[in-house]
């Protein structure tokens, strides 16, 4: 789930526990700088398998890379000319 602000996550957690009796917990991630990707499957796979990056998928099943920091994002853009990076879904 994506949300803006910690409170939205807490509300979701409380509702899951009380309304659906579903145990859950919040685990913060140290990754950010999400970027949507367009490119070949091989290029996306190669870019995702670098330390400091995590591939996830958006609500439409499209790949998104998360980065440890801004430097990691800039490096990926330079090192992966076969990919296009988008701040919002293309």
N, CA and C of each residue as an Amber inpcrd file, in Angstrom:
protein
   270
   0.8460000  -1.1810000   0.0000000   0.0000000   0.0000000   0.0000000
   0.8820000   1.2310000   0.0000000   0.4930000   2.2150000  -0.7110000
   1.1740000   3.5000000  -0.6720000   0.2920000   4.5080000   0.0240000
   0.8910000   5.3720000   0.7780000   0.1250000   6.3950000   1.4870000
   1.0070000   7.6080000   1.6940000   0.3620000   8.7190000   1.9680000
   1.0950000   9.9430000   2.2680000   1.0140000  10.1570000   3.7640000
   2.1140000   9.9290000   4.4240000   2.1510000  10.1580000   5.8590000
   1.9180000   8.8990000   6.6790000   2.5570000   8.8630000   7.8110000
   2.5020000   7.7180000   8.7190000   1.0890000   7.4390000   9.2150000
   0.3000000   8.4770000   9.4360000  -1.0410000   8.2980000   9.9930000
  -1.9180000   7.4190000   9.1000000  -1.8130000   7.5630000   7.7830000
  -2.6300000   6.7390000   6.8920000  -2.2870000   5.2580000   7.0450000
  -1.0150000   4.9530000   7.2630000  -0.6270000   3.5640000   7.4800000
  -1.1820000   3.0410000   8.8000000  -1.1460000   3.8610000   9.8380000
  -1.6640000   3.4500000  11.1420000  -3.1670000   3.1990000  11.0520000
  -3.8910000   4.0730000  10.3740000  -5.3350000   3.8890000  10.2100000
  -5.6180000   2.5800000   9.4850000  -4.8750000   2.3100000   8.4130000
  -5.0650000   1.0610000   7.6780000  -4.7870000  -0.1430000   8.5610000
  -3.7260000  -0.0860000   9.3490000  -3.3640000  -1.1890000  10.2220000
  -4.4680000  -1.4520000  11.2630000  -4.9710000  -0.4030000  11.8850000
  -6.0260000  -0.5490000  12.8880000  -7.2890000  -1.1300000  12.2620000
  -7.6480000  -0.6510000  11.0770000  -8.8540000  -1.1770000  10.4030000
  -8.6830000  -2.6540000  10.0430000  -7.5090000  -3.0300000   9.5260000
  -7.2730000  -4.4370000   9.2000000  -7.4060000  -5.3180000  10.4340000
  -6.8520000  -4.8540000  11.5440000  -6.8880000  -5.6460000  12.7690000
  -8.2900000  -5.7370000  13.3510000  -9.0260000  -4.6180000  13.3980000
 -10.3170000  -4.5950000  14.0890000 -11.5010000  -4.9780000  13.2070000
 -11.4610000  -4.6110000  11.9460000 -12.6010000  -4.8960000  11.0740000
 -12.4930000  -6.2520000  10.3890000 -11.2430000  -6.7010000  10.1500000
 -11.0540000  -7.9570000   9.4080000 -10.3090000  -9.0190000  10.2060000
  -9.9450000  -8.6730000  11.4480000  -9.1870000  -9.5910000  12.3050000
  -7.9290000 -10.1100000  11.5980000  -7.2810000  -9.2170000  10.8690000
  -6.0710000  -9.5630000  10.1140000  -4.8660000  -8.9320000  10.8040000
  -3.9890000  -9.7790000  11.3030000  -2.7740000  -9.2740000  11.9470000
  -1.8790000  -8.6070000  10.9060000  -1.2800000  -7.4960000  11.2730000
  -0.3610000  -6.8090000  10.3690000   0.6180000  -5.9780000  11.1920000
   1.6450000  -5.5110000  10.5160000   2.6290000  -4.6360000  11.1610000
   3.2060000  -3.6890000  10.1150000   3.7830000  -2.6340000  10.5630000
   4.4010000  -1.6530000   9.6810000   5.9090000  -1.8380000   9.7550000
   6.5330000  -1.9660000   8.5990000   7.9830000  -2.0840000   8.5140000
   8.5110000  -0.9910000   7.5910000   9.0930000   0.0480000   8.1550000
   9.6080000   1.1370000   7.3230000  10.7270000   0.6500000   6.3920000
  10.8180000   1.2670000   5.2320000  11.8680000   0.9480000   4.2700000
  12.8170000   2.1290000   4.1710000  14.0660000   1.8420000   3.8910000
  15.0470000   2.9140000   3.7250000  15.2010000   3.3010000   2.2570000
  14.3050000   2.8280000   1.4160000  14.3800000   3.1350000  -0.0050000
  13.3150000   4.1490000  -0.3790000  13.6020000   4.9320000  -1.3890000
  12.6590000   5.9360000  -1.8640000  12.9650000   6.2490000  -3.3160000
  12.7540000   7.4710000  -3.7100000  13.0290000   7.9120000  -5.0780000
  12.3810000   6.9830000  -6.1040000  11.0940000   6.6690000  -6.0080000
  10.4820000   5.7210000  -6.9430000  10.4560000   6.2630000  -8.3630000
  10.7530000   5.3940000  -9.3010000  10.7020000   5.7560000 -10.7140000
  10.0720000   4.6380000 -11.5140000   9.0580000   4.9970000 -12.3130000
   8.4830000   4.0600000 -13.2510000   9.4760000   3.8110000 -14.3660000
   9.4080000   2.6390000 -14.9750000  10.3780000   2.2540000 -15.9980000
   9.7030000   1.8610000 -17.2940000  10.3690000   2.1850000 -18.3840000
   9.9910000   1.6800000 -19.6960000  11.2680000   1.2120000 -20.3570000
  11.2520000  -0.0190000 -20.8360000  12.4150000  -0.5920000 -21.5010000
  12.2330000  -2.0830000 -21.6470000  13.2440000  -2.7240000 -22.1830000
  13.1660000  -4.1690000 -22.3790000  13.1810000  -4.8920000 -21.0370000
  12.6380000  -6.0850000 -21.0400000  12.6210000  -6.9070000 -19.8320000
  14.0360000  -7.1580000 -19.3360000  14.9750000  -7.4170000 -20.2600000
  16.3680000  -7.6530000 -19.8770000  16.9920000  -6.4250000 -19.2240000
  16.7280000  -5.2460000 -19.7770000  17.2900000  -4.0140000 -19.2140000
  16.7290000  -3.7480000 -17.8230000  15.4290000  -3.9870000 -17.6520000
  14.8060000  -3.7880000 -16.3310000  15.3820000  -4.7770000 -15.3270000
  15.5280000  -6.0240000 -15.7460000  16.0910000  -7.0560000 -14.8670000
  17.5120000  -6.6930000 -14.4360000  18.3200000  -6.2620000 -15.3820000
  19.7060000  -5.8800000 -15.0940000  19.7480000  -4.7020000 -14.1090000
  18.9130000  -3.6900000 -14.3550000  18.8880000  -2.5130000 -13.4910000
  18.4040000  -2.8590000 -12.0840000  17.4770000  -3.8010000 -11.9830000
  16.9000000  -4.1540000 -10.6820000  17.8540000  -4.9720000  -9.8280000
  18.8180000  -5.6240000 -10.4410000  19.7190000  -6.5120000  -9.7030000
  21.0190000  -5.8230000  -9.3010000  20.9180000  -4.5760000  -8.9490000
  22.0640000  -3.8040000  -8.4720000  21.8080000  -3.4490000  -7.0160000
  22.8440000  -3.5630000  -6.2020000  22.7170000  -3.2410000  -4.7710000
  22.1940000  -1.8100000  -4.6110000  21.2790000  -1.6290000  -3.6650000
  20.7340000  -0.3060000  -3.3950000  19.4960000   0.0130000  -4.2120000
  19.0000000  -0.9880000  -4.9420000  17.7890000  -0.8100000  -5.7460000
  16.8090000  -1.9310000  -5.4240000  15.5340000  -1.6300000  -5.5300000
  14.5070000  -2.6400000  -5.3030000  13.4270000  -2.4670000  -6.3590000
  13.1190000  -3.5520000  -7.0510000  12.0300000  -3.5150000  -8.0320000
  10.7330000  -3.8920000  -7.3240000   9.7290000  -3.0690000  -7.5320000
   8.3780000  -3.3310000  -7.0610000   7.4560000  -3.1010000  -8.2560000
   6.1660000  -3.3010000  -8.0570000   5.2190000  -3.1030000  -9.1430000
   4.1090000  -2.1820000  -8.6800000   3.6510000  -1.3360000  -9.5960000
   2.5670000  -0.4160000  -9.2430000   1.2150000  -1.1300000  -9.3250000
   0.1500000  -0.3990000  -9.0930000  -1.1900000  -0.9840000  -9.0620000
  -1.6000000  -1.5960000 -10.3960000  -0.9570000  -1.1760000 -11.4810000
  -1.2620000  -1.7150000 -12.8080000  -0.2930000  -2.8140000 -13.2160000
   0.5870000  -3.2110000 -12.2870000   1.5380000  -4.2790000 -12.5720000
   2.7730000  -3.8390000 -13.3330000   2.9830000  -2.5350000 -13.4320000
   4.1560000  -2.0140000 -14.1490000   5.3400000  -1.8990000 -13.1830000
   6.5750000  -2.1640000 -13.6710000   7.7360000  -2.1250000 -12.7820000
   8.0840000  -0.7100000 -12.3310000   8.5220000  -0.6310000 -11.0930000
   8.9860000   0.6140000 -10.4780000  10.2650000   0.2790000  -9.7320000
  11.2830000   1.1230000  -9.8560000  12.5090000   0.9320000  -9.0720000
  12.5330000   1.9230000  -7.9220000  12.9340000   1.4360000  -6.7530000
  13.1750000   2.2730000  -5.5810000  14.6820000   2.3350000  -5.3720000
  15.1690000   3.4730000  -4.8940000  16.6000000   3.6900000  -4.7190000
  16.9180000   4.1110000  -3.2910000  18.1270000   3.7990000  -2.8560000
  18.5550000   4.1870000  -1.5030000  18.6540000   5.6980000  -1.3570000
  19.0500000   6.3790000  -2.4260000  19.2550000   7.8190000  -2.3410000
  19.2790000   8.4380000  -3.7400000  19.3540000   9.7450000  -3.7800000
  19.3700000  10.4870000  -5.0470000  20.5720000  10.1050000  -5.9050000
  21.7180000   9.8870000  -5.2790000  22.9190000   9.4890000  -6.0180000
  22.6820000   8.1620000  -6.7490000  22.0590000   7.2120000  -6.0900000
  21.7610000   5.9260000  -6.7210000  20.8390000   6.0770000  -7.9180000
  19.8780000   6.9660000  -7.8160000  18.9760000   7.2330000  -8.9320000
  19.7410000   7.8420000 -10.1010000  20.5390000   8.8610000  -9.8370000
  21.3110000   9.4960000 -10.9170000  22.2480000   8.5010000 -11.5900000
  22.8850000   7.6530000 -10.7880000  23.7890000   6.6370000 -11.3350000
  23.0280000   5.6720000 -12.2410000  21.8580000   5.2520000 -11.8280000
  21.0580000   4.3320000 -12.6390000  20.6810000   4.9710000 -13.9640000
  20.2840000   6.2180000 -13.9300000  19.9130000   6.9090000 -15.1680000
  21.1070000   6.9540000 -16.1200000  22.3070000   7.1930000 -15.5910000
  23.5170000   7.2480000 -16.4240000  23.9270000   5.8710000 -16.9270000
  23.7950000   4.8470000 -16.0900000  24.2830000   3.5130000 -16.4250000
  23.2880000   2.6860000 -17.2160000  22.0580000   3.1210000 -17.3070000
  21.0160000   2.3350000 -17.9780000  20.3980000   3.1260000 -19.1310000
  21.1550000   3.3380000 -20.2170000  20.6160000   4.1420000 -21.3260000
  19.4390000   3.4810000 -22.0420000  19.2520000   2.1730000 -21.8690000
  18.1440000   1.4710000 -22.5040000  16.8310000   1.6090000 -21.7640000
  16.8490000   2.3140000 -20.6390000  15.6220000   2.5040000 -19.8470000
  15.2320000   3.9690000 -19.8160000  13.9420000   4.1950000 -19.7530000
  13.4240000   5.5470000 -19.5090000  12.8370000   5.5290000 -18.1080000
  13.1910000   6.5360000 -17.3240000  12.7380000   6.6580000 -15.9320000
  11.7030000   7.7790000 -15.8480000  10.6000000   7.5210000 -15.1350000
   9.5170000   8.4860000 -15.0080000   9.1730000   8.7170000 -13.5500000
   8.9780000   9.9910000 -13.1850000   8.5510000  10.3160000 -11.8130000
   7.1180000   9.9070000 -11.5810000   6.2940000   9.9560000 -12.6230000
   4.9110000   9.4900000 -12.5540000   4.7280000   8.4150000 -13.6140000
   3.7700000   7.5510000 -13.4370000   3.5600000   6.4430000 -14.3750000
   3.3920000   6.9760000 -15.7930000   4.0960000   6.3570000 -16.7370000
   3.9860000   6.8040000 -18.1400000   2.6280000   6.4340000 -18.7360000
